[in-house]
Amino acid sequence: MDDRLMEEYSPAQYPLGYSRDEFARLKTQAHMVAPITVGMMQAAGVSPGMRVLDLGSGFGDTALLAAELVGPSGYVLGVDISDRAVGAARARPEVATRANVEFALGDPRELDLGEPFDAVVGRYVLMWHRDPADLVRRTLRHLKADGVVAFHELDWRGLRSEPTCPTFERGAMWITQALLGSGANPYMGTKLRSVFKASGLRPHLQVTAVIGGADDRSVREFVDTNLPASLLEVVIQAGLATRDEVAFDTLRQRVLREIEDSDATVIGRSEVTAWARRVPSG
């Protein structure tokens, strides 16, 4: 990670914005990775009746997954520093029909959230913070003495193809460079172990990835959600590629055709999960 870039980063910056297109993309992505996030929370022990704090809740997808697990006797609070994200999460029809999930605006390190929680969870949130271990440590004040902590992050270094699909891998390189330029860490997944240990936690770790060919739905969804026009515009503005090189209007078709023509097997970015139970002091 480039420390100079991280010094200039404010967590309020989200390069993809909060447009309807981005909301739709995130919903598709959330559907794709939901089994991974749910499996993580279940392994961590999130269960009916629990109070769960979702950090960096964005449009609310992870909070809604947690709400399903804790049921009507439980409670989930999603916290985000973006008023637009919180507003969009509150406006979702699924939220209106649930009494066990709410969203709050603010920094969880500073907010008074009242009664402690049984679990703190998050997906793709630590990657946006300059000091993720500090965020985890300071958020532990909201957690019960024997509560659980669980985070789902990504690592783009896991992406590859066999035989090599140049357009697919070049697109991934553009995305990782754009994320780095925005101050994010596209390799946070493999840093989770050190982040947890620095926070006094001993994590259980697991890695999952999309794998398949052009005829696999998971691969098509991966291409759709990971080559978005919003982030590729950041690529162009940063001078990482020209508009002609990106040619977004045909990029998806070119990538899938390349995979199909070479009958390649592609592996998406690594989806890394980590969870730990807080050990009561004394």
Backbone as JSON, one array per atom type, in Angstrom:
{
  "sequence": "MDDRLMEEYSPAQYPLGYSRDEFARLKTQAHMVAPITVGMMQAAGVSPGMRVLDLGSGFGDTALLAAELVGPSGYVLGVDISDRAVGAARARPEVATRANVEFALGDPRELDLGEPFDAVVGRYVLMWHRDPADLVRRTLRHLKADGVVAFHELDWRGLRSEPTCPTFERGAMWITQALLGSGANPYMGTKLRSVFKASGLRPHLQVTAVIGGADDRSVREFVDTNLPASLLEVVIQAGLATRDEVAFDTLRQRVLREIEDSDATVIGRSEVTAWARRVPSG",
  "N": [[0.84, -1.2, 0.0], [0.51, 2.22, -0.81], [1.73, 4.57, 1.24], [1.66, 7.32, 1.02], [-0.61, 7.85, -0.51], [-2.56, 6.88, 1.23], [-2.36, 8.69, 3.34], [-3.63, 10.9, 2.35], [-6.2, 10.19, 2.26], [-9.67, 10.32, 2.99], [-12.22, 8.74, 4.84], [-14.74, 9.44, 3.96], [-14.74, 9.63, 1.26], [-15.85, 8.05, -1.59], [-15.24, 6.52, -4.44], [-16.99, 5.55, -6.39], [-19.42, 6.71, -6.08], [-22.96, 7.46, -5.45], [-25.03, 6.77, -7.15], [-28.05, 5.67, -8.93], [-27.32, 3.62, -10.66], [-25.0, 2.68, -9.43], [-26.08, 1.79, -7.03], [-27.66, -0.32, -8.02], [-25.62, -1.95, -9.03], [-24.26, -2.62, -6.69], [-26.24, -4.08, -5.38], [-26.4, -6.34, -7.02], [-23.8, -7.32, -6.67], [-23.92, -7.77, -3.92], [-25.75, -9.85, -3.81], [-24.26, -11.82, -5.06], [-22.1, -12.3, -3.3], [-23.33, -12.83, -0.92], [-23.75, -15.5, 0.25], [-21.18, -16.01, 1.23], [-20.74, -14.01, 3.14], [-22.87, -14.51, 4.9], [-22.21, -17.13, 5.7], [-19.85, -16.57, 7.08], [-20.83, -14.99, 9.25], [-22.5, -16.84, 10.5], [-20.63, -18.8, 11.24], [-19.21, -17.3, 13.04], [-21.01, -17.14, 15.04], [-23.31, -15.59, 15.06], [-26.67, -15.31, 15.79], [-30.22, -16.04, 16.42], [-31.9, -13.45, 18.27], [-29.71, -11.87, 18.91], [-27.91, -8.74, 19.28], [-26.62, -6.76, 16.76], [-23.98, -4.89, 15.37], [-23.38, -3.23, 12.42], [-20.73, -2.16, 10.62], [-19.89, 0.59, 8.47], [-22.14, 0.43, 6.73], [-23.22, 1.15, 4.26], [-25.43, 0.75, 1.59], [-26.93, -1.01, 3.02], [-26.98, -3.82, 2.71], [-25.47, -5.87, 4.08], [-26.37, -5.49, 6.68], [-29.06, -6.23, 6.4], [-28.78, -8.95, 5.85], [-27.75, -9.79, 8.3], [-29.95, -9.17, 9.88], [-31.77, -11.1, 9.07], [-30.58, -13.35, 10.2], [-30.61, -12.82, 12.98], [-33.27, -12.58, 13.52], [-36.73, -11.7, 14.49], [-36.54, -11.28, 17.23], [-34.1, -10.21, 17.61], [-31.73, -7.51, 16.91], [-30.45, -5.13, 14.61], [-28.08, -2.67, 13.91], [-27.06, -0.51, 11.48], [-24.29, 1.43, 10.62], [-23.01, 4.32, 9.07], [-20.84, 6.73, 7.52], [-21.71, 8.26, 5.46], [-24.25, 10.39, 4.5], [-25.86, 10.08, 2.28], [-25.71, 7.34, 1.69], [-26.82, 6.25, 4.04], [-29.38, 7.38, 3.91], [-30.33, 6.14, 1.56], [-30.29, 3.47, 2.38], [-32.19, 3.48, 4.45], [-34.44, 3.98, 2.95], [-35.03, 1.69, 1.57], [-37.33, -0.81, 0.52], [-37.31, -3.28, 1.87], [-36.39, -2.63, 4.37], [-38.39, -1.05, 5.44], [-40.32, -2.9, 6.1], [-39.34, -4.22, 8.24], [-38.82, -4.49, 11.7], [-36.54, -4.87, 13.07], [-34.18, -3.73, 12.21], [-32.13, -0.91, 11.83], [-30.7, 2.27, 10.75], [-27.92, 4.41, 11.22], [-26.34, 7.6, 11.13], [-22.94, 8.48, 11.1], [-19.66, 8.31, 12.72], [-18.6, 5.3, 13.97], [-16.62, 5.16, 15.87], [-16.91, 7.36, 17.38], [-19.59, 7.7, 18.07], [-22.25, 7.45, 20.49], [-23.71, 4.58, 21.21], [-25.32, 3.34, 22.99], [-26.67, 0.49, 24.63], [-24.46, -2.32, 24.77], [-23.29, -4.42, 22.02], [-23.81, -7.77, 20.74], [-22.37, -8.61, 18.61], [-20.04, -7.38, 16.2], [-19.9, -6.51, 12.88], [-18.79, -6.39, 9.42], [-18.51, -5.55, 5.93], [-16.33, -5.13, 3.28], [-15.33, -2.72, 4.36], [-13.12, -2.11, 6.02], [-11.13, -1.78, 4.17], [-11.25, 0.83, 3.34], [-10.13, 2.41, 5.22], [-7.51, 4.21, 6.74], [-6.16, 3.32, 9.01], [-7.0, 0.44, 9.8], [-6.86, -1.32, 12.0], [-7.0, 0.38, 14.17], [-9.62, 1.31, 13.87], [-11.04, -1.08, 14.37], [-10.2, -1.68, 17.01], [-11.15, 0.59, 18.45], [-13.81, 0.35, 18.05], [-14.48, -1.79, 19.57], [-15.41, -0.99, 22.0], [-18.1, -0.9, 21.83], [-18.87, -3.47, 22.04], [-19.95, -6.43, 23.7], [-18.4, -8.13, 26.51], [-17.82, -10.79, 25.84], [-18.33, -10.81, 23.17], [-18.58, -11.15, 19.5], [-16.5, -10.58, 16.62], [-16.53, -9.91, 13.19], [-15.36, -9.78, 9.9], [-15.54, -9.21, 6.4], [-13.52, -9.04, 3.71], [-11.71, -8.11, 0.69], [-9.25, -9.33, -1.69], [-7.49, -8.47, -4.39], [-5.31, -9.68, -5.52], [-5.68, -12.35, -5.85], [-6.9, -12.84, -8.26], [-6.94, -14.45, -11.44], [-6.3, -16.18, -14.58], [-6.59, -19.05, -16.74], [-6.15, -20.58, -19.79], [-4.22, -17.5, -19.99], [-6.2, -14.59, -19.97], [-5.96, -11.7, -21.39], [-7.49, -9.25, -21.5], [-9.34, -9.52, -19.45], [-7.6, -9.72, -17.21], [-6.21, -7.32, -17.46], [-8.25, -5.47, -17.05], [-8.75, -5.96, -14.34], [-6.34, -5.06, -13.27], [-6.57, -2.31, -13.84], [-8.69, -1.68, -12.15], [-7.65, -2.23, -9.56], [-5.57, -0.37, -9.44], [-7.01, 1.99, -9.64], [-8.48, 1.88, -7.26], [-6.39, 1.98, -5.38], [-5.49, 4.56, -5.99], [-7.62, 5.99, -5.06], [-7.31, 5.82, -2.41], [-8.02, 3.5, -1.16], [-7.53, 0.09, 0.01], [-6.96, -2.49, -1.95], [-6.13, -4.98, -1.23], [-6.86, -5.79, 1.26], [-7.96, -8.11, 2.32], [-5.98, -10.15, 2.87], [-4.71, -8.9, 4.9], [-6.24, -9.07, 7.1], [-5.71, -10.88, 9.2], [-3.47, -9.76, 10.55], [-4.6, -7.33, 11.28], [-6.64, -8.11, 13.05], [-5.07, -9.36, 15.05], [-3.57, -7.17, 15.94], [-5.56, -5.87, 17.2], [-5.99, -7.31, 19.41], [-7.25, -9.73, 19.02], [-7.83, -13.16, 18.11], [-8.01, -14.48, 15.11], [-10.23, -16.6, 13.12], [-9.83, -17.75, 9.87], [-10.86, -17.62, 6.41], [-10.91, -18.27, 2.9], [-12.47, -17.56, -0.17], [-13.47, -17.83, -3.62], [-14.8, -16.78, -6.78], [-15.01, -19.1, -9.39], [-14.69, -20.41, -12.65], [-16.06, -20.67, -16.01], [-16.93, -18.89, -19.07], [-19.57, -19.59, -19.4], [-20.63, -19.79, -16.91], [-22.8, -18.58, -14.45], [-21.9, -17.26, -12.15], [-19.42, -16.26, -12.93], [-20.15, -14.49, -14.96], [-21.64, -12.66, -13.45], [-19.6, -11.75, -11.82], [-17.96, -10.4, -13.65], [-19.78, -8.42, -14.47], [-20.16, -6.91, -12.1], [-17.66, -6.08, -11.35], [-16.4, -4.58, -13.24], [-17.29, -1.84, -13.41], [-18.81, 1.06, -14.91], [-18.61, 3.39, -13.42], [-16.28, 3.16, -11.81], [-14.39, 2.69, -13.75], [-14.39, 5.1, -15.0], [-13.0, 6.59, -13.15], [-10.55, 5.35, -13.53], [-9.87, 6.3, -16.08], [-9.78, 9.09, -15.63], [-7.66, 9.2, -13.89], [-5.59, 8.71, -15.53], [-4.76, 6.13, -16.03], [-5.56, 4.57, -18.08], [-6.69, 5.07, -21.45], [-9.78, 6.42, -22.79], [-10.43, 5.11, -25.14], [-8.97, 2.76, -24.86], [-10.25, 1.56, -22.68], [-12.94, 1.44, -23.58], [-15.69, 1.13, -22.67], [-18.34, 0.45, -23.41], [-18.22, -1.89, -24.85], [-16.72, -3.54, -23.29], [-17.51, -5.57, -21.41], [-18.59, -7.53, -23.14], [-16.3, -8.11, -24.65], [-14.56, -9.16, -22.74], [-15.95, -11.49, -21.82], [-16.17, -12.86, -24.25], [-13.5, -13.33, -24.8], [-12.82, -15.05, -22.7], [-14.52, -17.17, -23.31], [-13.72, -17.9, -25.95], [-11.16, -18.88, -25.56], [-11.71, -20.93, -23.92], [-11.26, -20.61, -21.2], [-10.48, -20.97, -17.71], [-11.4, -18.93, -15.13], [-10.48, -17.18, -12.18], [-11.83, -15.28, -9.68], [-11.33, -12.28, -7.68], [-9.99, -12.71, -4.37], [-12.12, -13.55, -1.73], [-12.04, -12.84, 1.49], [-12.62, -13.9, 4.76], [-12.83, -13.18, 8.24], [-13.09, -13.99, 11.66], [-13.66, -13.65, 15.18], [-13.9, -14.35, 18.67], [-14.31, -12.21, 21.33], [-12.24, -12.24, 24.14], [-13.04, -12.2, 27.46], [-11.56, -9.92, 29.76], [-9.56, -10.69, 32.62]],
  "CA": [[0.0, 0.0, 0.0], [1.24, 3.48, -0.9], [1.41, 5.36, 2.43], [1.35, 8.7, 0.63], [-2.01, 7.88, -0.91], [-3.41, 6.68, 2.4], [-2.34, 9.91, 4.15], [-4.54, 11.87, 1.76], [-7.53, 9.6, 2.16], [-10.72, 10.52, 3.98], [-13.18, 7.67, 4.66], [-15.96, 9.94, 3.35], [-14.6, 9.56, -0.18], [-16.19, 6.78, -2.2], [-15.05, 6.93, -5.83], [-18.04, 5.09, -7.28], [-20.58, 7.56, -5.9], [-24.19, 6.9, -4.89], [-26.05, 6.85, -8.19], [-28.92, 4.51, -9.05], [-26.55, 2.55, -11.29], [-24.1, 2.1, -8.43], [-26.94, 1.05, -6.13], [-28.01, -1.57, -8.7], [-24.41, -2.78, -9.09], [-23.99, -3.14, -5.36], [-27.24, -5.1, -5.08], [-25.98, -7.54, -7.73], [-22.62, -7.81, -5.98], [-24.34, -8.28, -2.62], [-26.36, -11.17, -4.05], [-23.19, -12.74, -5.43], [-21.23, -12.65, -2.17], [-24.13, -13.04, 0.29], [-23.48, -16.77, 0.94], [-19.9, -15.93, 1.93], [-20.93, -13.17, 4.32], [-23.75, -15.25, 5.83], [-21.42, -18.21, 6.27], [-18.94, -15.97, 8.06], [-21.56, -14.6, 10.45], [-22.95, -18.05, 11.18], [-19.45, -19.4, 11.86], [-18.85, -16.45, 14.18], [-21.99, -17.36, 16.11], [-24.46, -14.68, 14.99], [-27.83, -16.18, 15.9], [-31.44, -15.34, 16.83], [-31.92, -12.71, 19.52], [-28.51, -11.06, 19.11], [-27.78, -7.35, 18.83], [-25.48, -6.73, 15.84], [-23.57, -3.6, 14.83], [-22.79, -3.36, 11.08], [-19.9, -0.98, 10.34], [-19.81, 0.96, 7.07], [-23.25, -0.37, 6.21], [-23.54, 1.5, 2.89], [-26.85, 0.67, 1.23], [-27.63, -1.85, 3.98], [-27.09, -5.24, 2.37], [-24.97, -6.74, 5.15], [-27.28, -5.34, 7.81], [-30.25, -7.02, 6.12], [-28.4, -10.35, 6.04], [-27.67, -10.0, 9.75], [-31.32, -9.11, 10.42], [-32.36, -12.42, 8.84], [-29.99, -14.31, 11.14], [-30.98, -12.57, 14.38], [-34.7, -12.74, 13.62], [-37.5, -10.61, 15.09], [-36.16, -11.05, 18.63], [-32.79, -9.55, 17.6], [-31.69, -6.11, 16.46], [-29.25, -4.78, 13.84], [-27.88, -1.25, 13.64], [-26.06, -0.22, 10.47], [-23.72, 2.77, 10.79], [-22.2, 4.76, 7.94], [-20.53, 8.16, 7.6], [-22.3, 8.95, 4.31], [-25.69, 10.62, 4.66], [-26.56, 9.56, 1.1], [-25.82, 5.9, 1.85], [-27.79, 5.99, 5.11], [-30.7, 7.71, 3.38], [-30.73, 5.09, 0.62], [-30.57, 2.25, 3.15], [-33.47, 3.66, 5.16], [-35.54, 4.04, 1.97], [-35.25, 0.39, 0.93], [-38.59, -1.43, 0.91], [-37.08, -4.37, 2.83], [-36.19, -2.04, 5.69], [-39.68, -0.56, 5.91], [-41.12, -4.01, 6.59], [-38.63, -4.87, 9.34], [-38.7, -3.71, 12.93], [-35.32, -5.25, 13.77], [-32.99, -3.15, 11.6], [-32.13, 0.55, 11.7], [-29.45, 2.82, 10.25], [-27.52, 5.66, 11.88], [-25.28, 8.36, 10.47], [-21.85, 8.91, 11.96], [-18.46, 7.51, 12.87], [-18.81, 4.42, 15.12], [-15.58, 5.39, 16.89], [-17.29, 8.53, 18.17], [-21.0, 7.68, 18.44], [-22.75, 6.76, 21.68], [-24.7, 3.67, 20.66], [-26.13, 2.77, 24.06], [-26.43, -0.87, 25.08], [-23.44, -2.99, 23.96], [-23.75, -5.38, 21.03], [-23.27, -9.13, 20.8], [-21.48, -8.83, 17.46], [-19.69, -6.28, 15.29], [-19.6, -7.11, 11.58], [-18.59, -5.43, 8.34], [-18.08, -6.08, 4.64], [-15.67, -4.15, 2.42], [-15.28, -1.44, 5.07], [-11.77, -1.84, 6.52], [-10.29, -1.4, 3.04], [-11.35, 2.27, 3.11], [-9.59, 3.13, 6.38], [-6.05, 4.34, 6.8], [-5.69, 2.48, 10.11], [-8.12, -0.45, 10.11], [-6.75, -1.89, 13.35], [-7.5, 1.4, 15.09], [-11.08, 1.28, 13.77], [-11.54, -2.27, 15.07], [-9.95, -1.52, 18.46], [-12.02, 1.62, 19.04], [-15.2, -0.1, 17.96], [-14.71, -2.83, 20.57], [-16.11, -0.44, 23.17], [-19.53, -1.15, 21.63], [-19.06, -4.92, 22.04], [-19.98, -7.12, 24.99], [-17.1, -8.69, 26.9], [-17.6, -12.05, 25.14], [-18.94, -10.66, 21.85], [-17.82, -11.62, 18.35], [-16.13, -9.62, 15.58], [-16.42, -10.62, 11.91], [-15.2, -8.9, 8.74], [-15.39, -9.79, 5.06], [-12.77, -8.11, 2.87], [-11.27, -8.7, -0.57], [-7.85, -9.22, -2.11], [-7.5, -8.61, -5.84], [-4.16, -10.45, -6.01], [-6.09, -13.72, -6.13], [-7.5, -12.97, -9.59], [-6.08, -14.98, -12.5], [-7.0, -16.94, -15.61], [-5.78, -20.08, -17.39], [-5.01, -19.76, -20.2], [-4.33, -16.09, -19.66], [-7.14, -13.74, -20.69], [-5.35, -10.39, -21.17], [-8.44, -8.17, -21.25], [-9.86, -9.78, -18.1], [-6.59, -9.39, -16.19], [-5.91, -5.89, -17.57], [-9.34, -4.78, -16.37], [-8.51, -6.09, -12.9], [-5.23, -4.16, -12.94], [-7.12, -0.95, -13.83], [-9.51, -1.5, -10.96], [-6.82, -2.16, -8.35], [-4.85, 0.9, -9.46], [-7.98, 3.05, -9.35], [-8.78, 1.8, -5.84], [-5.22, 2.52, -4.69], [-5.47, 6.0, -6.19], [-8.7, 6.59, -4.26], [-6.96, 5.68, -1.0], [-8.47, 2.23, -0.62], [-6.57, -1.01, -0.03], [-7.6, -3.63, -2.61], [-5.52, -6.22, -0.74], [-7.15, -5.84, 2.69], [-8.31, -9.46, 2.75], [-4.86, -10.87, 3.48], [-4.23, -8.14, 6.06], [-7.18, -9.24, 8.2], [-5.08, -11.57, 10.33], [-2.66, -8.82, 11.31], [-5.51, -6.32, 11.85], [-7.28, -8.72, 14.22], [-4.07, -9.55, 16.1], [-3.24, -5.85, 16.48], [-6.71, -5.46, 18.0], [-6.09, -8.22, 20.54], [-8.17, -10.81, 18.66], [-7.23, -14.29, 17.41], [-9.05, -14.75, 14.11], [-10.39, -17.74, 12.23], [-9.77, -17.18, 8.53], [-11.28, -18.45, 5.29], [-10.86, -17.58, 1.62], [-13.36, -18.11, -1.2], [-13.39, -17.05, -4.86], [-15.54, -17.23, -7.94], [-14.18, -19.83, -10.35], [-15.5, -21.01, -13.7], [-15.86, -20.22, -17.37], [-17.83, -17.87, -19.58], [-20.95, -20.06, -19.32], [-21.04, -19.85, -15.51], [-23.48, -17.36, -14.01], [-21.08, -16.55, -11.16], [-18.39, -15.53, -13.65], [-20.79, -13.36, -15.63], [-21.94, -11.67, -12.41], [-18.33, -11.16, -11.39], [-17.58, -9.42, -14.67], [-20.74, -7.31, -14.43], [-20.05, -6.09, -10.89], [-16.29, -5.65, -11.07], [-15.91, -3.68, -14.28], [-18.35, -0.84, -13.51], [-18.49, 2.31, -15.61], [-18.28, 4.41, -12.43], [-14.88, 3.03, -11.4], [-13.56, 2.83, -14.94], [-14.25, 6.54, -15.24], [-11.89, 6.97, -12.28], [-9.35, 4.85, -14.21], [-9.56, 7.23, -17.18], [-9.42, 10.39, -15.06], [-6.35, 9.06, -13.25], [-4.58, 8.5, -16.56], [-4.3, 4.75, -16.03], [-5.91, 4.05, -19.41], [-7.47, 6.03, -22.23], [-11.17, 6.04, -23.01], [-10.44, 4.13, -26.22], [-8.47, 1.49, -24.33], [-11.29, 0.97, -21.85], [-14.09, 1.15, -24.46], [-16.59, 0.48, -21.72], [-19.57, -0.05, -24.05], [-18.01, -3.26, -25.35], [-15.75, -4.22, -22.43], [-18.07, -6.81, -20.87], [-18.67, -8.52, -24.22], [-14.95, -8.51, -25.05], [-14.0, -10.01, -21.69], [-16.61, -12.79, -21.85], [-15.81, -13.54, -25.49], [-12.11, -13.77, -24.64], [-12.85, -16.23, -21.83], [-15.19, -18.25, -24.04], [-12.93, -18.34, -27.11], [-9.99, -19.66, -25.1], [-12.23, -21.92, -22.97], [-10.44, -20.38, -20.01], [-11.0, -20.97, -16.34], [-10.98, -17.69, -14.45], [-10.69, -17.1, -10.73], [-12.03, -13.88, -9.3], [-10.59, -11.79, -6.51], [-10.17, -13.51, -3.16], [-13.05, -13.06, -0.71], [-11.45, -13.33, 2.73], [-13.41, -13.62, 5.96], [-12.15, -13.41, 9.52], [-13.97, -13.78, 12.81], [-13.04, -13.97, 16.47], [-14.67, -14.03, 19.87], [-13.55, -11.41, 22.3], [-11.99, -12.95, 25.38], [-13.2, -11.26, 28.59], [-10.35, -9.71, 30.58], [-9.7, -11.15, 33.99]],
  "C": [[0.87, 1.25, 0.0], [0.83, 4.37, 0.27], [1.04, 6.79, 2.07], [-0.12, 8.83, 0.23], [-2.91, 7.76, 0.3], [-3.44, 7.91, 3.29], [-3.34, 10.94, 3.64], [-5.98, 11.4, 1.78], [-8.43, 10.0, 3.32], [-11.75, 9.44, 3.77], [-14.47, 8.13, 3.98], [-15.92, 9.82, 1.83], [-14.93, 8.14, -0.66], [-16.22, 7.01, -3.7], [-16.18, 6.53, -6.77], [-19.34, 5.88, -7.12], [-21.8, 6.79, -5.4], [-25.34, 7.0, -5.9], [-26.94, 5.61, -8.17], [-28.19, 3.33, -9.68], [-25.62, 1.87, -10.3], [-24.9, 1.29, -7.41], [-27.3, -0.31, -6.73], [-26.81, -2.51, -8.76], [-24.13, -3.42, -7.74], [-24.99, -4.22, -4.95], [-26.87, -6.42, -5.77], [-24.76, -8.16, -7.05], [-22.99, -8.43, -4.64], [-24.98, -9.66, -2.75], [-25.28, -12.21, -4.32], [-22.4, -13.21, -4.21], [-22.0, -12.93, -0.88], [-23.85, -14.37, 0.98], [-22.17, -16.74, 1.73], [-20.06, -15.15, 3.23], [-21.8, -13.87, 5.36], [-22.99, -16.39, 6.49], [-20.45, -17.72, 7.33], [-19.67, -15.65, 9.36], [-22.06, -15.82, 11.22], [-21.79, -18.74, 11.9], [-19.02, -18.62, 13.1], [-19.83, -16.59, 15.32], [-23.15, -16.39, 16.12], [-25.72, -15.53, 14.88], [-29.04, -15.41, 16.42], [-31.33, -14.66, 18.19], [-30.74, -11.79, 19.76], [-28.71, -9.61, 18.67], [-26.5, -7.25, 18.01], [-25.24, -5.3, 15.36], [-22.86, -3.84, 13.5], [-22.05, -2.07, 10.75], [-19.84, -0.7, 8.84], [-20.91, 0.29, 6.28], [-23.65, -0.02, 4.79], [-25.02, 1.48, 2.63], [-27.61, -0.37, 2.07], [-27.69, -3.34, 3.71], [-26.62, -6.18, 3.47], [-25.86, -6.68, 6.37], [-28.54, -6.18, 7.62], [-29.97, -8.52, 6.25], [-28.34, -10.68, 7.53], [-29.06, -10.02, 10.38], [-32.05, -10.44, 10.21], [-31.86, -13.42, 9.87], [-30.46, -14.09, 12.58], [-32.49, -12.66, 14.59], [-35.4, -11.59, 14.33], [-37.15, -10.32, 16.55], [-34.8, -10.37, 18.73], [-32.89, -8.13, 17.07], [-30.37, -5.87, 15.73], [-29.23, -3.28, 13.63], [-26.76, -1.11, 12.62], [-25.6, 1.22, 10.6], [-22.85, 3.1, 9.6], [-21.97, 6.26, 8.06], [-21.09, 8.95, 6.43], [-23.8, 9.14, 4.51], [-26.47, 10.07, 3.48], [-26.73, 8.04, 1.2], [-26.86, 5.55, 2.91], [-29.21, 6.28, 4.63], [-31.21, 6.64, 2.43], [-31.07, 3.79, 1.34], [-31.91, 2.34, 3.85], [-34.66, 3.59, 4.21], [-35.83, 2.69, 1.31], [-36.55, -0.24, 1.42], [-38.41, -2.53, 1.96], [-36.93, -3.84, 4.25], [-37.52, -1.59, 6.28], [-40.53, -1.66, 6.53], [-40.48, -4.72, 7.78], [-38.54, -3.94, 10.55], [-37.37, -3.95, 13.63], [-34.05, -4.7, 13.14], [-33.17, -1.64, 11.45], [-30.77, 1.0, 11.2], [-29.19, 4.17, 10.89], [-26.37, 6.29, 11.12], [-24.21, 8.73, 11.47], [-20.69, 7.93, 11.98], [-18.62, 6.63, 14.11], [-17.76, 4.58, 16.21], [-15.99, 6.52, 17.83], [-18.71, 8.46, 18.71], [-21.24, 6.99, 19.78], [-23.91, 5.89, 21.21], [-25.48, 2.93, 21.74], [-25.69, 1.37, 24.45], [-25.41, -1.58, 24.18], [-24.04, -4.07, 23.06], [-23.11, -6.75, 21.25], [-22.26, -9.39, 19.69], [-21.25, -7.53, 16.72], [-19.27, -6.93, 13.98], [-19.37, -6.0, 10.55], [-18.15, -6.12, 7.08], [-17.54, -4.96, 3.77], [-15.65, -2.77, 3.08], [-13.86, -1.12, 5.53], [-10.86, -1.37, 5.4], [-10.27, 0.1, 2.8], [-10.71, 3.08, 4.23], [-8.07, 3.08, 6.43], [-5.46, 3.44, 7.87], [-6.82, 1.55, 10.52], [-8.06, -1.07, 11.5], [-7.25, -0.9, 14.39], [-9.03, 1.43, 15.06], [-11.64, 0.1, 14.54], [-11.38, -2.1, 16.58], [-10.94, -0.54, 19.1], [-13.49, 1.25, 18.96], [-15.52, -1.16, 19.0], [-15.42, -2.3, 21.81], [-17.62, -0.63, 23.06], [-19.88, -2.63, 21.79], [-19.09, -5.46, 23.47], [-18.65, -7.82, 25.24], [-16.79, -9.99, 26.16], [-18.19, -12.01, 23.73], [-18.03, -11.12, 20.73], [-17.6, -10.48, 17.35], [-15.94, -10.39, 14.29], [-16.37, -9.63, 10.76], [-14.96, -9.71, 7.47], [-14.72, -8.73, 4.19], [-12.27, -8.84, 1.62], [-9.77, -8.53, -0.78], [-7.8, -9.52, -3.61], [-6.32, -9.4, -6.37], [-4.53, -11.89, -6.34], [-6.61, -13.93, -7.54], [-6.49, -13.5, -10.61], [-6.93, -15.77, -13.49], [-6.03, -17.93, -16.25], [-6.58, -20.71, -18.53], [-5.28, -18.28, -19.96], [-5.3, -15.37, -20.58], [-6.7, -12.29, -20.46], [-6.34, -9.28, -20.84], [-9.03, -8.3, -19.85], [-8.86, -9.33, -17.04], [-6.2, -7.92, -16.27], [-7.0, -5.07, -16.89], [-9.18, -4.83, -14.86], [-7.38, -5.17, -12.46], [-5.72, -2.72, -12.89], [-7.88, -0.69, -12.53], [-8.65, -1.37, -9.71], [-6.05, -0.85, -8.3], [-5.78, 2.06, -9.15], [-8.33, 3.06, -7.86], [-7.61, 2.36, -5.01], [-5.18, 4.04, -4.79], [-6.55, 6.72, -5.42], [-8.43, 6.46, -2.77], [-7.39, 4.38, -0.38], [-7.35, 1.19, -0.7], [-7.23, -2.22, -0.67], [-7.05, -4.98, -2.2], [-5.81, -6.43, 0.75], [-7.42, -7.26, 3.18], [-7.17, -10.18, 3.46], [-4.2, -10.08, 4.61], [-5.14, -8.36, 7.27], [-6.55, -9.9, 9.43], [-4.28, -10.59, 11.19], [-3.52, -7.73, 11.96], [-6.17, -6.88, 13.11], [-6.27, -8.87, 15.37], [-3.68, -8.22, 16.75], [-4.37, -5.31, 17.36], [-6.93, -6.38, 19.19], [-7.02, -9.4, 20.29], [-7.42, -11.91, 17.91], [-8.24, -14.79, 16.38], [-9.04, -16.17, 13.54], [-10.51, -17.15, 10.83], [-10.26, -18.17, 7.48], [-11.22, -17.62, 4.02], [-11.73, -18.33, 0.61], [-13.18, -17.26, -2.45], [-14.33, -17.64, -5.9], [-14.58, -17.97, -8.86], [-15.09, -20.47, -11.39], [-15.14, -20.47, -15.06], [-16.93, -19.24, -17.8], [-19.29, -18.28, -19.48], [-21.45, -20.18, -17.9], [-21.64, -18.52, -15.08], [-22.61, -16.56, -13.05], [-19.99, -15.74, -11.84], [-18.98, -14.32, -14.35], [-21.14, -12.26, -14.62], [-20.68, -10.98, -11.93], [-17.88, -10.1, -12.37], [-18.48, -8.2, -14.62], [-20.47, -6.36, -13.26], [-18.65, -5.55, -10.64], [-15.64, -4.87, -12.2], [-16.95, -2.58, -14.49], [-17.89, 0.43, -14.22], [-18.03, 3.38, -14.63], [-16.8, 4.36, -12.03], [-13.95, 3.16, -12.6], [-13.41, 4.29, -15.34], [-13.13, 7.1, -14.37], [-10.57, 6.54, -12.91], [-8.91, 5.83, -15.29], [-9.08, 8.56, -16.64], [-8.04, 10.35, -14.41], [-5.23, 8.84, -14.26], [-4.04, 7.09, -16.62], [-4.58, 4.06, -17.37], [-6.7, 5.13, -20.14], [-8.89, 5.52, -22.4], [-11.28, 4.98, -24.11], [-9.96, 2.77, -25.74], [-9.54, 0.78, -23.5], [-12.48, 0.54, -22.7], [-15.19, 0.43, -23.68], [-17.81, -0.16, -22.37], [-19.43, -1.49, -24.53], [-17.14, -4.1, -24.42], [-16.28, -5.56, -21.92], [-18.1, -7.89, -21.94], [-17.3, -9.02, -24.62], [-14.34, -9.46, -24.03], [-14.62, -11.4, -21.75], [-16.27, -13.56, -23.12], [-14.4, -14.1, -25.4], [-12.05, -15.04, -23.78], [-13.44, -17.42, -22.57], [-14.32, -18.79, -25.17], [-11.73, -19.18, -26.71], [-10.39, -20.79, -24.16], [-11.46, -21.85, -21.66], [-11.22, -20.61, -18.72], [-10.49, -19.71, -15.67], [-11.32, -17.8, -12.97], [-10.78, -15.63, -10.38], [-11.17, -13.49, -8.12], [-10.89, -12.68, -5.31], [-11.13, -12.8, -2.21], [-12.59, -13.67, 0.61], [-12.34, -12.94, 3.9], [-12.59, -13.95, 7.2], [-13.13, -13.15, 10.65], [-13.26, -14.25, 14.08], [-14.01, -13.63, 17.59], [-13.78, -13.27, 20.82], [-13.42, -12.19, 23.6], [-12.11, -11.97, 26.53], [-11.91, -11.14, 29.38], [-10.62, -10.18, 31.99], [-10.28, -12.53, 34.08]]
}
